[in-house]
Amino acid sequence: MKHKVTILTSKSCPACPTAKQIWRKIKEKNDFDYEEIDVMSDNGQKIISNEGIMSVPTTIIDGKIIFTGIPDEKKAEDLIKE
């Protein structure tokens, strides 16, 4: 099964660049669908409203909120390899 990872970010978030960097690094070594969404975009607003997300960065894997904040790189990669 090919996983789908979505990371919700904000331009004003100091932790978001690190979270994006971690996911981009994992993406270089693994095959999965990856999307970065700014919470201020229309799609971002829809997702945070529907899911009740209150902070960024938030990582959603296969439709489930998995990480809030900077993800642990090893745990994140292990989830993608499952």
N, C-alpha and C positions, 0 to 999 in steps of 0.2 A: 504494500500500500504506500502510495506517495503522500507524504504529509503536506499539510498546508500551514504555513506559519505566517501570522500577521502580527506586526508590531505597531502599536499605537504610540505616537510621539507628539511632541510639541516643540516648536522652535525656541521657546523660552525655557525649556527643561535642561538643566545642567547634566543630568544623567543620561539623557536620550542618545547623545552621540556615542557614548561608550556601549550602550545596549545595541545600537545599530551596528557598530563595529564588530561586536561579538557575533551577531547573527550573520553578517556578511562573511566573516571568516569561516563560520560553520558551513555556509552555503557554498564556499569555494571547494570544500571537500566532500559535500554530500548532495544528493539529488532530492530536492523538495521544492515545492512552490513557496515563494517568499514575497511578501508585500509589506511595504512601509506606508502607514497612513497617518497623516497629520490630523490631530483631533479637531482642528479648526476647520477642516474641509467638510463639505456636506456629508460625505460618506463617514468621516470620522465622528461627526456629531450624531449621526444615526446610530453608529455602533455603540458609542459611550452611553447614549440614551437607552438603547435596547438592553445593554448588558449591565447597566448601573456602574460603569467604570468611573472611579473618582481620582485616579492618579496615573501618571505616565512615568516611565515607559511601562506599557503592559503588553505582554506577549500572549497571543492566542494561538493554540495549536489544535488544528482539526476542530475548531469551533468552541474549544474550552479554554478559559483563562488559566494559564499555567504559571506565569511569572508576573509579579508586579515589582517594578524596580529593575535593577540590572540583573540579568540572569546569570546563574552560575554556568560558565562555559561548558564544563564537563557534563553536568546534568542535562543541559540543553542539547548537547550533541548526542548524548545517550538516548534521549527521548526520540530524536529524529531517526536514530538507527533502529529503533524497535520495529 
